[in-house]
Amino acid sequence: MIELETTHQAPVTLGEDGSIRITGSRVALDSIVDEFRRGASAEQIQEDFPTLTLRDIYGAIAYYLSHTESVEAYLRTQEQSAAQTRAEIERRCDTSGLRERLRQRRANQPA
């Protein structure tokens, strides 16, 4: 009788900074889940992240589907952290002048 492994380890790693990445890469789980939720196939995701194997991508998707509630909570936490970081940067650096110049440039560009 052939013995098959009945457990599978997800290809994700928790970093020291609290981010979850695909093991052996710098690709965040957030990126894979975001594309998957938009309807991308594993093959399409691999086009955007060619350093990942299909095994890694399918593994990350399987992890997400098996732990949807926990991953969604993690993603909300990541979004809140990013928003706080953006707010802190904007508080420290007044970018209103830069933003206005960019708006004017866009308005003056031909369509």
Backbone as a printed PyTorch tensor [residue, N CA C, xyz], in Angstrom:
tensor([[[  0.8360,  -1.1880,   0.0000],
         [  0.0000,   0.0000,   0.0000],
         [  0.8810,   1.2520,   0.0000]],

        [[  0.5350,   2.2170,  -0.8350],
         [  1.2840,   3.4710,  -0.9250],
         [  0.8440,   4.3870,   0.1970]],

        [[  1.8370,   4.9600,   0.8790],
         [  1.5100,   5.9200,   1.9400],
         [  1.5250,   7.3250,   1.3650]],

        [[  0.4530,   8.0500,   1.6130],
         [  0.3720,   9.4340,   1.1840],
         [  0.3980,  10.3420,   2.4030]],

        [[  1.0770,  11.4420,   2.2350],
         [  1.0840,  12.4310,   3.3070],
         [ -0.3050,  13.0550,   3.3690]],

        [[ -0.8640,  13.1170,   4.5610],
         [ -2.2270,  13.6390,   4.7010],
         [ -2.2730,  15.0260,   5.3140]],

        [[ -1.1230,  15.6050,   5.5290],
         [ -1.0770,  16.9870,   6.0070],
         [ -0.2760,  17.8050,   5.0130]],

        [[ -0.5840,  19.0680,   4.9830],
         [  0.1090,  19.9520,   4.0460],
         [  0.4210,  21.2510,   4.7730]],

        [[  1.6580,  21.6790,   4.7160],
         [  2.0570,  22.9210,   5.3560],
         [  1.8690,  24.0710,   4.3820]],

        [[  1.1990,  25.0990,   4.8300],
         [  0.9630,  26.2710,   3.9760],
         [  2.2830,  26.9910,   3.7170]],

        [[  2.4630,  27.5100,   2.5070],
         [  3.7140,  28.1870,   2.1630],
         [  3.7380,  29.6430,   2.6110]],

        [[  3.3750,  29.8950,   3.8570],
         [  3.3690,  31.2660,   4.3660],
         [  4.2380,  31.3570,   5.6100]],

        [[  4.8340,  32.5220,   5.7810],
         [  5.7300,  32.7720,   6.9060],
         [  5.3670,  34.0940,   7.5520]],

        [[  5.3130,  34.1070,   8.8710],
         [  5.0550,  35.3340,   9.6250],
         [  6.3790,  36.0170,   9.9040]],

        [[  6.5190,  37.2410,   9.3970],
         [  7.7560,  37.9930,   9.5830],
         [  7.8180,  38.6700,  10.9410]],

        [[  9.0000,  39.1350,  11.2730],
         [  9.2030,  39.8320,  12.5490],
         [  8.3530,  41.0960,  12.6380]],

        [[  8.0390,  41.6890,  11.4870],
         [  7.2420,  42.9120,  11.4610],
         [  5.7420,  42.6280,  11.5130]],

        [[  5.3810,  41.3430,  11.5890],
         [  3.9730,  40.9810,  11.6730],
         [  3.3110,  40.7390,  10.3330]],

        [[  4.0650,  40.8940,   9.2500],
         [  3.4840,  40.6670,   7.9220],
         [  3.6000,  39.1920,   7.5610]],

        [[  2.6390,  38.7230,   6.7800],
         [  2.6570,  37.3370,   6.3130],
         [  3.0840,  37.3550,   4.8550]],

        [[  4.1190,  36.6050,   4.5650],
         [  4.6650,  36.5480,   3.2130],
         [  4.6950,  35.1020,   2.7290]],

        [[  4.7880,  34.9530,   1.4230],
         [  4.9430,  33.6320,   0.8460],
         [  6.3650,  33.1840,   1.1820]],

        [[  6.4930,  32.0180,   1.7670],
         [  7.7810,  31.5110,   2.2360],
         [  8.8260,  31.5710,   1.1270]],

        [[  9.9820,  32.1240,   1.4780],
         [ 11.0880,  32.2080,   0.5310],
         [ 10.9870,  33.3510,  -0.4500]],

        [[ 10.0160,  34.2540,  -0.2400],
         [  9.8680,  35.3850,  -1.1540],
         [  9.5660,  36.6490,  -0.3510]],

        [[  9.4830,  37.7490,  -1.0730],
         [  9.0940,  39.0120,  -0.4460],
         [  7.6360,  39.3550,  -0.7570]],

        [[  6.9250,  38.4270,  -1.3910],
         [  5.5370,  38.6560,  -1.7870],
         [  4.6180,  38.4720,  -0.5780]],

        [[  3.8140,  39.4900,  -0.3070],
         [  2.9020,  39.4400,   0.8260],
         [  1.6680,  38.6080,   0.4870]],

        [[  1.1580,  37.9130,   1.4870],
         [ -0.0860,  37.1600,   1.3200],
         [ -1.1910,  38.0930,   0.8540]],

        [[ -1.1660,  39.3330,   1.3310],
         [ -2.1620,  40.3380,   0.9350],
         [ -2.2740,  40.4300,  -0.5890]],

        [[ -1.1420,  40.4310,  -1.2680],
         [ -1.1170,  40.5940,  -2.7220],
         [ -1.7930,  39.4200,  -3.4230]],

        [[ -1.5120,  38.2210,  -2.9570],
         [ -2.0990,  37.0240,  -3.5590],
         [ -3.6060,  37.0110,  -3.3220]],

        [[ -4.0090,  37.2670,  -2.0880],
         [ -5.4320,  37.2470,  -1.7410],
         [ -6.1810,  38.3280,  -2.5080]],

        [[ -5.5870,  39.5040,  -2.6230],
         [ -6.2430,  40.6040,  -3.3390],
         [ -6.5250,  40.2080,  -4.7860]],

        [[ -5.5350,  39.6580,  -5.4560],
         [ -5.7410,  39.2580,  -6.8450],
         [ -6.7490,  38.1140,  -6.9520]],

        [[ -6.6800,  37.1720,  -6.0370],
         [ -7.6160,  36.0470,  -6.0480],
         [ -9.0540,  36.5450,  -5.8600]],

        [[ -9.2530,  37.4870,  -4.9340],
         [-10.5970,  38.0230,  -4.7040],
         [-11.1060,  38.7930,  -5.9190]],

        [[-10.2000,  39.3190,  -6.7310],
         [-10.5940,  40.0260,  -7.9570],
         [-10.8900,  39.0670,  -9.1020]],

        [[-10.6990,  37.7730,  -8.8650],
         [-11.0430,  36.7760,  -9.8620],
         [ -9.8800,  36.2260, -10.6650]],

        [[ -8.6580,  36.5710, -10.2940],
         [ -7.4900,  36.0840, -11.0230],
         [ -7.2540,  34.6050, -10.7230]],

        [[ -6.8410,  33.8850, -11.7370],
         [ -6.4620,  32.4830, -11.5480],
         [ -5.0330,  32.4310, -11.0160]],

        [[ -4.6290,  31.2660, -10.5500],
         [ -3.2550,  31.1090, -10.0600],
         [ -2.2550,  31.4230, -11.1620]],

        [[ -2.5770,  31.0250, -12.3870],
         [ -1.6860,  31.3000, -13.5120],
         [ -1.5810,  32.7970, -13.7840]],

        [[ -2.6880,  33.5090, -13.6720],
         [ -2.6530,  34.9620, -13.8510],
         [ -1.8700,  35.6320, -12.7300]],

        [[ -2.0330,  35.1380, -11.5270],
         [ -1.2840,  35.6820, -10.3900],
         [  0.2090,  35.4610, -10.6150]],

        [[  0.5670,  34.3050, -11.1370],
         [  1.9810,  34.0150, -11.3810],
         [  2.5830,  34.9650, -12.4090]],

        [[  1.7760,  35.4310, -13.3530],
         [  2.2730,  36.4060, -14.3270],
         [  2.7230,  37.6850, -13.6240]],

        [[  2.0060,  38.0720, -12.5710],
         [  2.3690,  39.2760, -11.8220],
         [  3.4810,  39.0240, -10.8120]],

        [[  3.6280,  37.7700, -10.3830],
         [  4.6420,  37.4100,  -9.3960],
         [  5.4140,  36.1880,  -9.9020]],

        [[  6.2350,  36.3800, -10.9330],
         [  6.9060,  35.2440, -11.5700],
         [  7.9130,  34.5210, -10.6820]],

        [[  8.2930,  35.1150,  -9.5630],
         [  9.2200,  34.4250,  -8.6620],
         [  8.5140,  33.3370,  -7.8630]],

        [[  7.1810,  33.3480,  -7.8590],
         [  6.4280,  32.3300,  -7.1250],
         [  6.1090,  31.1520,  -8.0340]],

        [[  6.0860,  29.9790,  -7.4410],
         [  5.6660,  28.7960,  -8.1800],
         [  4.1510,  28.6670,  -8.0940]],

        [[  3.5820,  27.9260,  -9.0180],
         [  2.1380,  27.6720,  -8.9340],
         [  1.8050,  26.9470,  -7.6390]],

        [[  2.7010,  26.0960,  -7.1930],
         [  2.4830,  25.3950,  -5.9160],
         [  2.3440,  26.4010,  -4.7670]],

        [[  3.2180,  27.4050,  -4.7470],
         [  3.1430,  28.4350,  -3.7040],
         [  1.8270,  29.1960,  -3.7860]],

        [[  1.4390,  29.5510,  -4.9900],
         [  0.2200,  30.3500,  -5.1790],
         [ -1.0100,  29.5490,  -4.7970]],

        [[ -1.1040,  28.3310,  -5.3000],
         [ -2.2450,  27.4860,  -4.9270],
         [ -2.2500,  27.2240,  -3.4160]],

        [[ -1.0770,  27.0510,  -2.8400],
         [ -0.9820,  26.8390,  -1.3970],
         [ -1.4720,  28.0430,  -0.6100]],

        [[ -1.1090,  29.2310,  -1.0740],
         [ -1.5530,  30.4560,  -0.4000],
         [ -3.0680,  30.6280,  -0.5360]],

        [[ -3.5960,  30.3140,  -1.7090],
         [ -5.0390,  30.4080,  -1.9170],
         [ -5.7550,  29.3860,  -1.0250]],

        [[ -5.2320,  28.1710,  -0.9680],
         [ -5.8290,  27.1470,  -0.1060],
         [ -5.7900,  27.5850,   1.3530]],

        [[ -4.6810,  28.1950,   1.7610],
         [ -4.5720,  28.7000,   3.1340],
         [ -5.6490,  29.7490,   3.3900]],

        [[ -5.8000,  30.6730,   2.4530],
         [ -6.8200,  31.7190,   2.5830],
         [ -8.2130,  31.1060,   2.6870]],

        [[ -8.5130,  30.1560,   1.8170],
         [ -9.8460,  29.5410,   1.8190],
         [-10.1010,  28.7300,   3.0880]],

        [[ -9.0520,  28.1530,   3.6540],
         [ -9.1960,  27.3680,   4.8850],
         [ -9.2630,  28.2370,   6.1370]],

        [[ -8.7540,  29.4510,   6.0320],
         [ -8.6710,  30.3460,   7.1960],
         [ -9.2170,  31.7310,   6.8550]],

        [[-10.2850,  31.7780,   6.0850],
         [-10.7970,  33.0440,   5.5540],
         [-11.0380,  34.0760,   6.6450]],

        [[-11.6970,  33.6870,   7.6990],
         [-12.0330,  34.6530,   8.7510],
         [-10.7740,  35.2590,   9.3800]],

        [[ -9.8140,  34.4170,   9.6970],
         [ -8.5640,  34.9080,  10.3000],
         [ -7.7750,  35.7750,   9.3260]],

        [[ -7.7020,  35.3510,   8.0730],
         [ -6.9520,  36.1200,   7.0720],
         [ -7.6310,  37.4620,   6.8200]],

        [[ -8.9610,  37.4740,   6.7570],
         [ -9.6840,  38.7350,   6.5670],
         [ -9.4220,  39.6860,   7.7370]],

        [[ -9.3810,  39.1620,   8.9560],
         [ -9.0690,  39.9970,  10.1240],
         [ -7.6480,  40.5450,  10.0140]],

        [[ -6.7170,  39.7110,   9.5860],
         [ -5.3360,  40.1390,   9.3840],
         [ -5.2660,  41.2440,   8.3310]],

        [[ -5.9890,  41.0630,   7.2280],
         [ -5.9790,  42.0580,   6.1560],
         [ -6.5460,  43.3920,   6.6310]],

        [[ -7.6000,  43.3480,   7.4320],
         [ -8.1580,  44.5960,   7.9860],
         [ -7.1330,  45.2950,   8.8690]],

        [[ -6.4170,  44.5230,   9.6670],
         [ -5.3670,  45.0920,  10.5250],
         [ -4.2690,  45.7220,   9.6830]],

        [[ -3.8780,  45.0580,   8.6040],
         [ -2.8530,  45.5950,   7.7100],
         [ -3.3180,  46.9020,   7.0710]],

        [[ -4.5760,  46.9450,   6.6520],
         [ -5.1260,  48.1610,   6.0350],
         [ -5.1530,  49.3180,   7.0380]],

        [[ -5.5280,  49.0270,   8.2690],
         [ -5.5520,  50.0650,   9.3050],
         [ -4.1490,  50.5760,   9.5870]],

        [[ -3.1950,  49.6800,   9.6490],
         [ -1.8040,  50.0680,   9.8850],
         [ -1.2830,  50.9370,   8.7470]],

        [[ -1.6130,  50.5710,   7.5170],
         [ -1.1790,  51.3610,   6.3530],
         [ -1.8070,  52.7490,   6.3860]],

        [[ -3.0780,  52.8220,   6.7620],
         [ -3.7590,  54.1170,   6.8380],
         [ -3.1190,  54.9980,   7.9090]],

        [[ -2.7600,  54.4040,   9.0350],
         [ -2.0980,  55.1650,  10.1050],
         [ -0.7330,  55.6660,   9.6490]],

        [[ -0.0020,  54.8280,   8.9380],
         [  1.3100,  55.2300,   8.4360],
         [  1.1780,  56.3790,   7.4440]],

        [[  0.2010,  56.2670,   6.5170],
         [ -0.0320,  57.3530,   5.5500],
         [ -0.3740,  58.6520,   6.2730]],

        [[ -1.2520,  58.5640,   7.2680],
         [ -1.6590,  59.7600,   8.0150],
         [ -0.4620,  60.3810,   8.7240]],

        [[  0.3930,  59.5550,   9.2840],
         [  1.5840,  60.0620,   9.9830],
         [  2.5300,  60.7490,   8.9990]],

        [[  2.7250,  60.1620,   7.8440],
         [  3.5970,  60.7680,   6.8280],
         [  3.0130,  62.0900,   6.3690]],

        [[  1.7150,  62.1150,   6.1130],
         [  1.0750,  63.3550,   5.6610],
         [  1.1140,  64.4240,   6.7530]],

        [[  1.0380,  63.9950,   8.0030],
         [  1.1070,  64.9480,   9.1140],
         [  2.5010,  65.5650,   9.1900]],

        [[  3.5180,  64.7520,   8.9790],
         [  4.9050,  65.2290,   9.0670],
         [  5.3130,  66.0580,   7.8570]],

        [[  4.8070,  65.7050,   6.7040],
         [  5.2020,  66.3700,   5.4620],
         [  3.9840,  66.9900,   4.8090]],

        [[  4.0080,  68.2890,   4.6890],
         [  2.8920,  68.9580,   4.0220],
         [  3.0480,  68.7510,   2.5240]],

        [[  2.1660,  67.9360,   1.9630],
         [  2.2410,  67.6270,   0.5370],
         [  1.1600,  68.3550,  -0.2590]],

        [[  0.4610,  69.2720,   0.3680],
         [ -0.6360,  69.9420,  -0.3340],
         [ -0.1410,  70.7150,  -1.5550]],

        [[  1.0020,  71.3780,  -1.4740],
         [  1.5470,  72.1130,  -2.6150],
         [  1.9130,  71.1710,  -3.7510]],

        [[  2.5310,  70.0710,  -3.4250],
         [  2.8990,  69.0800,  -4.4320],
         [  1.6560,  68.5100,  -5.0990]],

        [[  0.6690,  68.1880,  -4.3030],
         [ -0.5730,  67.6410,  -4.8540],
         [ -1.2410,  68.6310,  -5.8000]],

        [[ -1.2420,  69.8890,  -5.4420],
         [ -1.8690,  70.9100,  -6.2970],
         [ -1.1150,  71.0380,  -7.6170]],

        [[  0.2220,  71.0170,  -7.5610],
         [  1.0130,  71.0990,  -8.7870],
         [  0.7470,  69.8850,  -9.6910]],

        [[  0.6220,  68.7100,  -9.0970],
         [  0.3260,  67.5180,  -9.8810],
         [ -1.0540,  67.6090, -10.5220]],

        [[ -2.0300,  68.1030,  -9.7920],
         [ -3.3800,  68.2880, -10.3510],
         [ -3.3530,  69.2500, -11.5380]],

        [[ -2.6190,  70.3520, -11.3980],
         [ -2.5270,  71.3250, -12.4750],
         [ -1.8490,  70.7190, -13.7070]],

        [[ -0.7890,  69.9550, -13.4890],
         [ -0.1040,  69.3100, -14.6070],
         [ -1.0230,  68.3520, -15.3440]],

        [[ -1.7550,  67.5770, -14.5910],
         [ -2.7030,  66.6230, -15.2110],
         [ -3.7880,  67.3480, -15.9890]],

        [[ -4.2500,  68.4560, -15.4440],
         [ -5.3100,  69.2220, -16.1100],
         [ -4.8000,  69.8390, -17.4100]],

        [[ -3.5210,  70.1650, -17.4760],
         [ -2.9450,  70.7930, -18.6630],
         [ -2.4260,  69.8030, -19.7040]],

        [[ -2.4440,  68.5010, -19.3880],
         [ -1.9730,  67.5060, -20.3510],
         [ -3.0660,  67.1880, -21.3570]],

        [[ -2.6690,  67.0100, -22.6240],
         [ -3.6750,  66.6210, -23.6380],
         [ -4.1820,  65.2150, -23.3610]],

        [[ -5.4230,  64.9650, -23.6860],
         [ -6.0400,  63.6500, -23.4220],
         [ -5.5740,  62.5720, -24.3260]]])
